[in-house]
Amino acid sequence: MNATAVIIIAIGAAVVLGALAFLTLARRTDVRGAGALSAETVKRDTSARRSSEALVDARSGAEVEAAAAAARKPGAGLAPVSSDTGITPWTPPDPEALGVSRRQFFNRATISLMAAGLGTFSAASFVAFLWPTKTGGFGGKVPIGRIDDIRSGIRTGNGFFYAPEARAWVTEYPSDAIPKAEEAYGTSLMPGIEQGFIASYQKCPHLGCRVPQCVSSQWFECGCHGSQYNRVGEKKGGPAPRGMDHFPLEFSAAGEVTVDTGTIVQGVAIGVNTTGQEAEGPHCVGAAEH
Ligand code: FES
């Protein structure tokens, strides 16, 4: 998954969250403020008020008092006092039986969908971060052309072929040195060496300067502090702690060559000299000792 896919997923998540926020706000406009009564409630209140008005006693005060006095006389038919109030004790309702109101349902649905959107976005970002098969740029597998093209590139480059996207130099590895290479180099470099190539990381293992080729000496010579390496990147002089680092090379059945820049193989130790190549001419920089 590349950065474009992550951006598309992020935009999708943002659109979903925006739609949810819009729906939530639209729902709030129906309420018309906290404490507002629904039309059904207002109608019920009005009819109840009319009923109570209809029950207003139309008798005069004297008539009401006379009726009350008659009612107080013994045997006037008052109901005997009873301890039974006729009131049913209140028991709290079962929340499960009550169910979920419409507002609760919308709130819970909104929160759940927002959480799901954020979770999806986080998962996509995490997968994109860990995606192991990055291709096409430095840090992944960089195709650099066909075997024949690289051979001719080394010839026209006077012994050095530079692959800028891989940040690597590709040089020829002599076939008569392969037995020594099998002891000195890791197995990941052997497919390239057996095909006659070795790819060296341009970054100087001393302090990280870009190491240029020196056509006259046929070595690599770092202009920063004077470290020198032979044509296959083995250290020959200067302050560097080891030889130049390398990248594995891969070859397709059709002869396409790929540099695996996601795998940096540390350069060989000082003193390893599998090719025995000495300087073939004047140096480009003087070696310095630290
Ligand atoms: S960075 Fe290359 S010699 Fe110091």
py3Dmol code that shows the C-alpha trace and the ligand (Angstrom):
import py3Dmol

protein = """\
ATOM      1  CA  MET A   1       0.000   0.000   0.000  1.00  0.00           C
ATOM      2  CA  ASN A   2       1.460   3.334  -0.978  1.00  0.00           C
ATOM      3  CA  ALA A   3       0.911   6.856   0.312  1.00  0.00           C
ATOM      4  CA  THR A   4      -1.855   7.486  -2.256  1.00  0.00           C
ATOM      5  CA  ALA A   5      -3.933   4.602  -0.906  1.00  0.00           C
ATOM      6  CA  VAL A   6      -3.524   5.913   2.641  1.00  0.00           C
ATOM      7  CA  ILE A   7      -4.641   9.391   1.566  1.00  0.00           C
ATOM      8  CA  ILE A   8      -7.702   7.926  -0.211  1.00  0.00           C
ATOM      9  CA  ILE A   9      -8.660   5.958   2.904  1.00  0.00           C
ATOM     10  CA  ALA A  10      -8.137   9.064   5.079  1.00  0.00           C
ATOM     11  CA  ILE A  11     -10.389  11.146   2.792  1.00  0.00           C
ATOM     12  CA  GLY A  12     -13.059   8.402   2.893  1.00  0.00           C
ATOM     13  CA  ALA A  13     -12.954   8.317   6.689  1.00  0.00           C
ATOM     14  CA  ALA A  14     -13.180  12.136   6.841  1.00  0.00           C
ATOM     15  CA  VAL A  15     -16.226  12.127   4.512  1.00  0.00           C
ATOM     16  CA  VAL A  16     -17.998   9.514   6.669  1.00  0.00           C
ATOM     17  CA  LEU A  17     -17.271  11.441   9.869  1.00  0.00           C
ATOM     18  CA  GLY A  18     -18.435  14.697   8.265  1.00  0.00           C
ATOM     19  CA  ALA A  19     -21.706  13.076   7.157  1.00  0.00           C
ATOM     20  CA  LEU A  20     -22.306  11.759  10.662  1.00  0.00           C
ATOM     21  CA  ALA A  21     -21.644  15.176  12.185  1.00  0.00           C
ATOM     22  CA  PHE A  22     -24.098  16.739   9.699  1.00  0.00           C
ATOM     23  CA  LEU A  23     -26.818  14.206  10.512  1.00  0.00           C
ATOM     24  CA  THR A  24     -26.336  14.781  14.231  1.00  0.00           C
ATOM     25  CA  LEU A  25     -26.665  18.558  13.870  1.00  0.00           C
ATOM     26  CA  ALA A  26     -29.711  18.221  11.597  1.00  0.00           C
ATOM     27  CA  ARG A  27     -31.377  16.035  14.197  1.00  0.00           C
ATOM     28  CA  ARG A  28     -30.798  18.665  16.876  1.00  0.00           C
ATOM     29  CA  THR A  29     -32.760  21.271  14.890  1.00  0.00           C
ATOM     30  CA  ASP A  30     -35.932  19.152  15.315  1.00  0.00           C
ATOM     31  CA  VAL A  31     -35.801  19.608  19.055  1.00  0.00           C
ATOM     32  CA  ARG A  32     -36.285  23.411  18.968  1.00  0.00           C
ATOM     33  CA  GLY A  33     -34.411  23.931  22.211  1.00  0.00           C
ATOM     34  CA  ALA A  34     -34.073  22.011  25.415  1.00  0.00           C
ATOM     35  CA  GLY A  35     -37.363  21.530  27.304  1.00  0.00           C
ATOM     36  CA  ALA A  36     -39.630  22.182  24.285  1.00  0.00           C
ATOM     37  CA  LEU A  37     -42.898  20.217  24.282  1.00  0.00           C
ATOM     38  CA  SER A  38     -44.045  18.145  21.366  1.00  0.00           C
ATOM     39  CA  ALA A  39     -47.293  18.998  19.580  1.00  0.00           C
ATOM     40  CA  GLU A  40     -48.908  15.867  20.978  1.00  0.00           C
ATOM     41  CA  THR A  41     -48.069  16.886  24.553  1.00  0.00           C
ATOM     42  CA  VAL A  42     -49.455  20.416  24.098  1.00  0.00           C
ATOM     43  CA  LYS A  43     -52.694  18.988  22.703  1.00  0.00           C
ATOM     44  CA  ARG A  44     -53.083  16.633  25.651  1.00  0.00           C
ATOM     45  CA  ASP A  45     -52.497  19.469  28.141  1.00  0.00           C
ATOM     46  CA  THR A  46     -55.153  21.620  26.469  1.00  0.00           C
ATOM     47  CA  SER A  47     -57.846  18.936  26.577  1.00  0.00           C
ATOM     48  CA  ALA A  48     -57.036  18.134  30.226  1.00  0.00           C
ATOM     49  CA  ARG A  49     -57.377  21.827  31.154  1.00  0.00           C
ATOM     50  CA  ARG A  50     -60.783  22.004  29.464  1.00  0.00           C
ATOM     51  CA  SER A  51     -62.001  18.928  31.355  1.00  0.00           C
ATOM     52  CA  SER A  52     -60.983  20.351  34.722  1.00  0.00           C
ATOM     53  CA  GLU A  53     -62.731  23.646  33.889  1.00  0.00           C
ATOM     54  CA  ALA A  54     -65.894  21.717  33.125  1.00  0.00           C
ATOM     55  CA  LEU A  55     -65.782  20.193  36.606  1.00  0.00           C
ATOM     56  CA  VAL A  56     -65.758  23.498  38.448  1.00  0.00           C
ATOM     57  CA  ASP A  57     -68.497  23.444  41.093  1.00  0.00           C
ATOM     58  CA  ALA A  58     -71.255  25.943  40.241  1.00  0.00           C
ATOM     59  CA  ARG A  59     -72.871  25.930  43.698  1.00  0.00           C
ATOM     60  CA  SER A  60     -72.836  28.976  46.029  1.00  0.00           C
ATOM     61  CA  GLY A  61     -70.703  29.088  49.153  1.00  0.00           C
ATOM     62  CA  ALA A  62     -73.670  28.638  51.507  1.00  0.00           C
ATOM     63  CA  GLU A  63     -74.845  25.620  49.593  1.00  0.00           C
ATOM     64  CA  VAL A  64     -71.426  24.057  49.760  1.00  0.00           C
ATOM     65  CA  GLU A  65     -71.206  24.624  53.553  1.00  0.00           C
ATOM     66  CA  ALA A  66     -74.674  23.153  54.113  1.00  0.00           C
ATOM     67  CA  ALA A  67     -73.769  20.086  52.117  1.00  0.00           C
ATOM     68  CA  ALA A  68     -70.589  19.675  54.118  1.00  0.00           C
ATOM     69  CA  ALA A  69     -72.428  19.967  57.464  1.00  0.00           C
ATOM     70  CA  ALA A  70     -74.920  17.346  56.369  1.00  0.00           C
ATOM     71  CA  ALA A  71     -72.132  15.080  55.374  1.00  0.00           C
ATOM     72  CA  ARG A  72     -70.522  15.395  58.850  1.00  0.00           C
ATOM     73  CA  LYS A  73     -73.610  14.215  60.735  1.00  0.00           C
ATOM     74  CA  PRO A  74     -73.383  10.668  62.166  1.00  0.00           C
ATOM     75  CA  GLY A  75     -74.629   8.067  59.781  1.00  0.00           C
ATOM     76  CA  ALA A  76     -74.386  10.443  56.881  1.00  0.00           C
ATOM     77  CA  GLY A  77     -72.847   7.718  54.795  1.00  0.00           C
ATOM     78  CA  LEU A  78     -69.153   8.634  55.130  1.00  0.00           C
ATOM     79  CA  ALA A  79     -66.946   5.709  54.300  1.00  0.00           C
ATOM     80  CA  PRO A  80     -65.173   4.178  57.318  1.00  0.00           C
ATOM     81  CA  VAL A  81     -61.459   4.929  57.677  1.00  0.00           C
ATOM     82  CA  SER A  82     -59.404   2.167  56.246  1.00  0.00           C
ATOM     83  CA  SER A  83     -55.707   1.514  56.329  1.00  0.00           C
ATOM     84  CA  ASP A  84     -55.869   0.500  52.695  1.00  0.00           C
ATOM     85  CA  THR A  85     -54.939   3.624  50.744  1.00  0.00           C
ATOM     86  CA  GLY A  86     -55.442   1.940  47.404  1.00  0.00           C
ATOM     87  CA  ILE A  87     -52.043   3.229  46.243  1.00  0.00           C
ATOM     88  CA  THR A  88     -49.856   0.722  44.565  1.00  0.00           C
ATOM     89  CA  PRO A  89     -46.212   0.927  45.759  1.00  0.00           C
ATOM     90  CA  TRP A  90     -43.801   2.242  43.067  1.00  0.00           C
ATOM     91  CA  THR A  91     -41.298  -0.159  41.697  1.00  0.00           C
ATOM     92  CA  PRO A  92     -38.509   1.041  39.439  1.00  0.00           C
ATOM     93  CA  PRO A  93     -38.951   0.036  35.798  1.00  0.00           C
ATOM     94  CA  ASP A  94     -36.639  -2.469  34.179  1.00  0.00           C
ATOM     95  CA  PRO A  95     -34.186  -0.510  31.966  1.00  0.00           C
ATOM     96  CA  GLU A  96     -34.073  -3.387  29.477  1.00  0.00           C
ATOM     97  CA  ALA A  97     -37.868  -3.373  29.247  1.00  0.00           C
ATOM     98  CA  LEU A  98     -37.923   0.366  28.623  1.00  0.00           C
ATOM     99  CA  GLY A  99     -35.712  -0.049  25.558  1.00  0.00           C
ATOM    100  CA  VAL A 100     -33.698   2.696  23.869  1.00  0.00           C
ATOM    101  CA  SER A 101     -35.093   6.063  22.931  1.00  0.00           C
ATOM    102  CA  ARG A 102     -34.657   7.404  19.423  1.00  0.00           C
ATOM    103  CA  ARG A 103     -32.155  10.016  20.616  1.00  0.00           C
ATOM    104  CA  GLN A 104     -30.136   7.396  22.481  1.00  0.00           C
ATOM    105  CA  PHE A 105     -30.154   5.242  19.378  1.00  0.00           C
ATOM    106  CA  PHE A 106     -28.790   8.085  17.204  1.00  0.00           C
ATOM    107  CA  ASN A 107     -26.152   9.040  19.762  1.00  0.00           C
ATOM    108  CA  ARG A 108     -24.930   5.491  20.136  1.00  0.00           C
ATOM    109  CA  ALA A 109     -24.955   4.906  16.385  1.00  0.00           C
ATOM    110  CA  THR A 110     -22.988   8.123  15.789  1.00  0.00           C
ATOM    111  CA  ILE A 111     -20.357   7.263  18.387  1.00  0.00           C
ATOM    112  CA  SER A 112     -20.053   3.703  17.102  1.00  0.00           C
ATOM    113  CA  LEU A 113     -19.618   4.801  13.487  1.00  0.00           C
ATOM    114  CA  MET A 114     -17.081   7.474  14.431  1.00  0.00           C
ATOM    115  CA  ALA A 115     -15.094   4.911  16.410  1.00  0.00           C
ATOM    116  CA  ALA A 116     -15.271   2.487  13.480  1.00  0.00           C
ATOM    117  CA  GLY A 117     -14.058   5.209  11.062  1.00  0.00           C
ATOM    118  CA  LEU A 118     -11.148   6.193  13.277  1.00  0.00           C
ATOM    119  CA  GLY A 119     -10.259   2.539  13.829  1.00  0.00           C
ATOM    120  CA  THR A 120     -10.233   1.858  10.094  1.00  0.00           C
ATOM    121  CA  PHE A 121      -8.045   4.879   9.418  1.00  0.00           C
ATOM    122  CA  SER A 122      -5.615   3.902  12.182  1.00  0.00           C
ATOM    123  CA  ALA A 123      -5.411   0.321  10.915  1.00  0.00           C
ATOM    124  CA  ALA A 124      -4.773   1.495   7.337  1.00  0.00           C
ATOM    125  CA  SER A 125      -2.025   3.866   8.506  1.00  0.00           C
ATOM    126  CA  PHE A 126      -0.414   1.111  10.558  1.00  0.00           C
ATOM    127  CA  VAL A 127      -0.450  -1.354   7.657  1.00  0.00           C
ATOM    128  CA  ALA A 128       0.971   1.275   5.277  1.00  0.00           C
ATOM    129  CA  PHE A 129       3.729   2.028   7.781  1.00  0.00           C
ATOM    130  CA  LEU A 130       4.724  -1.634   8.080  1.00  0.00           C
ATOM    131  CA  TRP A 131       4.161  -2.608   4.449  1.00  0.00           C
ATOM    132  CA  PRO A 132       7.260  -4.667   3.643  1.00  0.00           C
ATOM    133  CA  THR A 133       7.369  -4.693  -0.151  1.00  0.00           C
ATOM    134  CA  LYS A 134       8.076  -1.109  -0.987  1.00  0.00           C
ATOM    135  CA  THR A 135       9.310  -0.879  -4.576  1.00  0.00           C
ATOM    136  CA  GLY A 136      10.468   1.742  -6.986  1.00  0.00           C
ATOM    137  CA  GLY A 137      12.425   4.110  -4.735  1.00  0.00           C
ATOM    138  CA  PHE A 138      15.342   4.141  -2.373  1.00  0.00           C
ATOM    139  CA  GLY A 139      14.548   1.913   0.588  1.00  0.00           C
ATOM    140  CA  GLY A 140      12.918  -0.668  -1.692  1.00  0.00           C
ATOM    141  CA  LYS A 141      13.793  -2.687  -4.759  1.00  0.00           C
ATOM    142  CA  VAL A 142      15.096  -0.416  -7.502  1.00  0.00           C
ATOM    143  CA  PRO A 143      15.296  -1.717 -11.078  1.00  0.00           C
ATOM    144  CA  ILE A 144      18.431  -0.432 -12.810  1.00  0.00           C
ATOM    145  CA  GLY A 145      18.207  -2.001 -16.272  1.00  0.00           C
ATOM    146  CA  ARG A 146      19.275  -5.138 -18.075  1.00  0.00           C
ATOM    147  CA  ILE A 147      22.574  -6.954 -17.529  1.00  0.00           C
ATOM    148  CA  ASP A 148      23.883  -5.884 -20.934  1.00  0.00           C
ATOM    149  CA  ASP A 149      22.960  -2.246 -20.290  1.00  0.00           C
ATOM    150  CA  ILE A 150      24.866  -2.301 -17.008  1.00  0.00           C
ATOM    151  CA  ARG A 151      27.927  -3.865 -18.596  1.00  0.00           C
ATOM    152  CA  SER A 152      27.977  -1.207 -21.279  1.00  0.00           C
ATOM    153  CA  GLY A 153      27.327   1.468 -18.610  1.00  0.00           C
ATOM    154  CA  ILE A 154      30.389   0.280 -16.687  1.00  0.00           C
ATOM    155  CA  ARG A 155      32.437   0.470 -19.878  1.00  0.00           C
ATOM    156  CA  THR A 156      31.309   3.982 -20.782  1.00  0.00           C
ATOM    157  CA  GLY A 157      31.769   5.027 -17.139  1.00  0.00           C
ATOM    158  CA  ASN A 158      35.420   3.912 -17.210  1.00  0.00           C
ATOM    159  CA  GLY A 159      34.821   1.096 -14.758  1.00  0.00           C
ATOM    160  CA  PHE A 160      31.956   2.595 -12.710  1.00  0.00           C
ATOM    161  CA  PHE A 161      28.178   2.534 -13.281  1.00  0.00           C
ATOM    162  CA  TYR A 162      26.187   4.914 -11.091  1.00  0.00           C
ATOM    163  CA  ALA A 163      22.508   4.150 -10.312  1.00  0.00           C
ATOM    164  CA  PRO A 164      21.147   7.399  -8.811  1.00  0.00           C
ATOM    165  CA  GLU A 165      17.752   6.032  -7.678  1.00  0.00           C
ATOM    166  CA  ALA A 166      19.525   3.237  -5.812  1.00  0.00           C
ATOM    167  CA  ARG A 167      22.227   5.633  -4.534  1.00  0.00           C
ATOM    168  CA  ALA A 168      24.676   2.952  -5.487  1.00  0.00           C
ATOM    169  CA  TRP A 169      27.719   2.272  -7.601  1.00  0.00           C
ATOM    170  CA  VAL A 170      27.782  -0.955  -9.605  1.00  0.00           C
ATOM    171  CA  THR A 171      31.202  -2.295 -10.579  1.00  0.00           C
ATOM    172  CA  GLU A 172      32.532  -5.541 -12.015  1.00  0.00           C
ATOM    173  CA  TYR A 173      33.600  -8.274  -9.655  1.00  0.00           C
ATOM    174  CA  PRO A 174      36.452 -10.414 -11.090  1.00  0.00           C
ATOM    175  CA  SER A 175      35.477 -14.059 -11.516  1.00  0.00           C
ATOM    176  CA  ASP A 176      38.849 -15.321 -10.273  1.00  0.00           C
ATOM    177  CA  ALA A 177      38.171 -13.700  -6.877  1.00  0.00           C
ATOM    178  CA  ILE A 178      34.849 -15.475  -6.311  1.00  0.00           C
ATOM    179  CA  PRO A 179      36.336 -18.212  -4.035  1.00  0.00           C
ATOM    180  CA  LYS A 180      37.676 -15.512  -1.683  1.00  0.00           C
ATOM    181  CA  ALA A 181      34.371 -13.630  -1.900  1.00  0.00           C
ATOM    182  CA  GLU A 182      32.501 -16.703  -0.706  1.00  0.00           C
ATOM    183  CA  GLU A 183      34.469 -16.499   2.540  1.00  0.00           C
ATOM    184  CA  ALA A 184      34.387 -12.734   2.961  1.00  0.00           C
ATOM    185  CA  TYR A 185      30.881 -11.752   1.835  1.00  0.00           C
ATOM    186  CA  GLY A 186      27.408 -12.735   2.999  1.00  0.00           C
ATOM    187  CA  THR A 187      25.227 -15.033   0.931  1.00  0.00           C
ATOM    188  CA  SER A 188      22.921 -12.178  -0.054  1.00  0.00           C
ATOM    189  CA  LEU A 189      25.707 -10.617  -2.178  1.00  0.00           C
ATOM    190  CA  MET A 190      26.751 -13.848  -3.905  1.00  0.00           C
ATOM    191  CA  PRO A 191      24.092 -13.849  -6.704  1.00  0.00           C
ATOM    192  CA  GLY A 192      25.481 -10.484  -7.879  1.00  0.00           C
ATOM    193  CA  ILE A 193      29.114 -11.508  -7.444  1.00  0.00           C
ATOM    194  CA  GLU A 194      28.542 -14.737  -9.386  1.00  0.00           C
ATOM    195  CA  GLN A 195      27.069 -12.663 -12.215  1.00  0.00           C
ATOM    196  CA  GLY A 196      30.193 -10.474 -12.091  1.00  0.00           C
ATOM    197  CA  PHE A 197      28.738  -7.442 -10.285  1.00  0.00           C
ATOM    198  CA  ILE A 198      28.806  -5.831  -6.877  1.00  0.00           C
ATOM    199  CA  ALA A 199      26.679  -2.832  -5.791  1.00  0.00           C
ATOM    200  CA  SER A 200      28.265  -0.470  -3.254  1.00  0.00           C
ATOM    201  CA  TYR A 201      26.281   2.105  -1.228  1.00  0.00           C
ATOM    202  CA  GLN A 202      27.499   5.587  -2.101  1.00  0.00           C
ATOM    203  CA  LYS A 203      27.424   6.661   1.573  1.00  0.00           C
ATOM    204  CA  CYS A 204      30.901   6.662   3.120  1.00  0.00           C
ATOM    205  CA  PRO A 205      30.971   4.410   6.209  1.00  0.00           C
ATOM    206  CA  HIS A 206      33.151   7.016   7.950  1.00  0.00           C
ATOM    207  CA  LEU A 207      30.849  10.040   8.341  1.00  0.00           C
ATOM    208  CA  GLY A 208      28.371   9.612   5.518  1.00  0.00           C
ATOM    209  CA  CYS A 209      29.717  11.725   2.638  1.00  0.00           C
ATOM    210  CA  ARG A 210      28.900  10.603  -0.900  1.00  0.00           C
ATOM    211  CA  VAL A 211      31.937   8.700  -2.136  1.00  0.00           C
ATOM    212  CA  PRO A 212      32.872   9.453  -5.768  1.00  0.00           C
ATOM    213  CA  GLN A 213      34.800   7.237  -8.132  1.00  0.00           C
ATOM    214  CA  CYS A 214      38.385   8.070  -9.052  1.00  0.00           C
ATOM    215  CA  VAL A 215      38.860   7.071 -12.686  1.00  0.00           C
ATOM    216  CA  SER A 216      42.646   7.502 -12.641  1.00  0.00           C
ATOM    217  CA  SER A 217      43.270   5.195  -9.656  1.00  0.00           C
ATOM    218  CA  GLN A 218      40.189   3.013 -10.359  1.00  0.00           C
ATOM    219  CA  TRP A 219      39.308   3.260  -6.681  1.00  0.00           C
ATOM    220  CA  PHE A 220      36.626   5.070  -4.731  1.00  0.00           C
ATOM    221  CA  GLU A 221      38.112   8.056  -2.906  1.00  0.00           C
ATOM    222  CA  CYS A 222      36.121  10.128  -0.397  1.00  0.00           C
ATOM    223  CA  GLY A 223      36.741  13.864  -0.647  1.00  0.00           C
ATOM    224  CA  CYS A 224      35.645  14.576   2.937  1.00  0.00           C
ATOM    225  CA  HIS A 225      38.415  12.899   4.938  1.00  0.00           C
ATOM    226  CA  GLY A 226      40.310  10.905   2.350  1.00  0.00           C
ATOM    227  CA  SER A 227      39.073   7.348   2.877  1.00  0.00           C
ATOM    228  CA  GLN A 228      39.929   5.111  -0.069  1.00  0.00           C
ATOM    229  CA  TYR A 229      38.366   1.866  -1.259  1.00  0.00           C
ATOM    230  CA  ASN A 230      39.221  -0.412  -4.148  1.00  0.00           C
ATOM    231  CA  ARG A 231      36.812  -0.871  -7.052  1.00  0.00           C
ATOM    232  CA  VAL A 232      34.679  -3.419  -5.168  1.00  0.00           C
ATOM    233  CA  GLY A 233      34.523  -1.209  -2.060  1.00  0.00           C
ATOM    234  CA  GLU A 234      37.149  -2.859   0.162  1.00  0.00           C
ATOM    235  CA  LYS A 235      38.949  -0.338   2.355  1.00  0.00           C
ATOM    236  CA  LYS A 236      42.447   0.683   1.287  1.00  0.00           C
ATOM    237  CA  GLY A 237      43.177   3.812   3.339  1.00  0.00           C
ATOM    238  CA  GLY A 238      41.875   6.702   5.436  1.00  0.00           C
ATOM    239  CA  PRO A 239      39.767   6.894   8.609  1.00  0.00           C
ATOM    240  CA  ALA A 240      36.788   4.735   7.554  1.00  0.00           C
ATOM    241  CA  PRO A 241      36.079   1.885  10.009  1.00  0.00           C
ATOM    242  CA  ARG A 242      35.374  -0.721   7.261  1.00  0.00           C
ATOM    243  CA  GLY A 243      34.796  -1.184   3.588  1.00  0.00           C
ATOM    244  CA  MET A 244      31.867   0.398   1.726  1.00  0.00           C
ATOM    245  CA  ASP A 245      28.448  -1.052   2.478  1.00  0.00           C
ATOM    246  CA  HIS A 246      26.696  -3.055  -0.229  1.00  0.00           C
ATOM    247  CA  PHE A 247      23.230  -3.891  -1.563  1.00  0.00           C
ATOM    248  CA  PRO A 248      22.128  -7.332  -2.820  1.00  0.00           C
ATOM    249  CA  LEU A 249      21.435  -7.608  -6.557  1.00  0.00           C
ATOM    250  CA  GLU A 250      18.565  -9.632  -8.003  1.00  0.00           C
ATOM    251  CA  PHE A 251      18.265 -10.903 -11.573  1.00  0.00           C
ATOM    252  CA  SER A 252      15.048 -11.781 -13.378  1.00  0.00           C
ATOM    253  CA  ALA A 253      14.768 -14.542 -15.961  1.00  0.00           C
ATOM    254  CA  ALA A 254      14.587 -11.809 -18.599  1.00  0.00           C
ATOM    255  CA  GLY A 255      17.918 -10.362 -17.449  1.00  0.00           C
ATOM    256  CA  GLU A 256      16.545  -7.360 -15.544  1.00  0.00           C
ATOM    257  CA  VAL A 257      18.689  -6.276 -12.603  1.00  0.00           C
ATOM    258  CA  THR A 258      17.223  -4.937  -9.354  1.00  0.00           C
ATOM    259  CA  VAL A 259      19.052  -3.376  -6.410  1.00  0.00           C
ATOM    260  CA  ASP A 260      17.524  -4.239  -3.035  1.00  0.00           C
ATOM    261  CA  THR A 261      18.189  -0.964  -1.224  1.00  0.00           C
ATOM    262  CA  GLY A 262      16.062  -2.110   1.701  1.00  0.00           C
ATOM    263  CA  THR A 263      18.865  -4.483   2.699  1.00  0.00           C
ATOM    264  CA  ILE A 264      22.156  -2.801   3.579  1.00  0.00           C
ATOM    265  CA  VAL A 265      25.011  -5.281   3.938  1.00  0.00           C
ATOM    266  CA  GLN A 266      27.785  -3.886   6.092  1.00  0.00           C
ATOM    267  CA  GLY A 267      31.161  -3.504   4.377  1.00  0.00           C
ATOM    268  CA  VAL A 268      33.957  -5.998   4.988  1.00  0.00           C
ATOM    269  CA  ALA A 269      36.476  -5.448   7.774  1.00  0.00           C
ATOM    270  CA  ILE A 270      39.707  -3.511   7.360  1.00  0.00           C
ATOM    271  CA  GLY A 271      42.315  -5.752   5.796  1.00  0.00           C
ATOM    272  CA  VAL A 272      39.954  -7.823   3.637  1.00  0.00           C
ATOM    273  CA  ASN A 273      41.247  -7.640   0.093  1.00  0.00           C
ATOM    274  CA  THR A 274      39.624 -10.265  -2.091  1.00  0.00           C
ATOM    275  CA  THR A 275      40.581  -8.805  -5.478  1.00  0.00           C
ATOM    276  CA  GLY A 276      44.124  -7.632  -4.700  1.00  0.00           C
ATOM    277  CA  GLN A 277      43.525  -4.575  -6.886  1.00  0.00           C
ATOM    278  CA  GLU A 278      46.136  -1.854  -6.389  1.00  0.00           C
ATOM    279  CA  ALA A 279      45.754   1.745  -7.512  1.00  0.00           C
ATOM    280  CA  GLU A 280      46.008   1.876 -11.297  1.00  0.00           C
ATOM    281  CA  GLY A 281      47.037   5.533 -11.533  1.00  0.00           C
ATOM    282  CA  PRO A 282      47.202   8.823  -9.599  1.00  0.00           C
ATOM    283  CA  HIS A 283      44.872   9.253  -6.632  1.00  0.00           C
ATOM    284  CA  CYS A 284      42.114  11.871  -6.677  1.00  0.00           C
ATOM    285  CA  VAL A 285      42.454  12.691  -2.963  1.00  0.00           C
ATOM    286  CA  GLY A 286      45.250  12.100  -0.489  1.00  0.00           C
ATOM    287  CA  ALA A 287      44.462   9.571   2.204  1.00  0.00           C
ATOM    288  CA  ALA A 288      44.296  11.054   5.692  1.00  0.00           C
ATOM    289  CA  GLU A 289      44.783   9.322   9.004  1.00  0.00           C
ATOM    290  CA  HIS A 290      42.561  10.119  12.006  1.00  0.00           C
TER     291      HIS A 290
END
"""
ligand_1 = """\
4
FES
S 33.135 10.798 5.300
Fe 34.354 9.747 3.895
S 36.271 9.762 4.798
Fe 35.080 10.803 6.220
"""
view = py3Dmol.view(width=600, height=400)
view.addModel(protein, "pdb")
view.setStyle({"model": 0}, {"cartoon": {"style": "trace"}})
view.addModel(ligand_1, "xyz")
view.setStyle({"model": 1}, {"stick": {}})
view.zoomTo()
view.show()
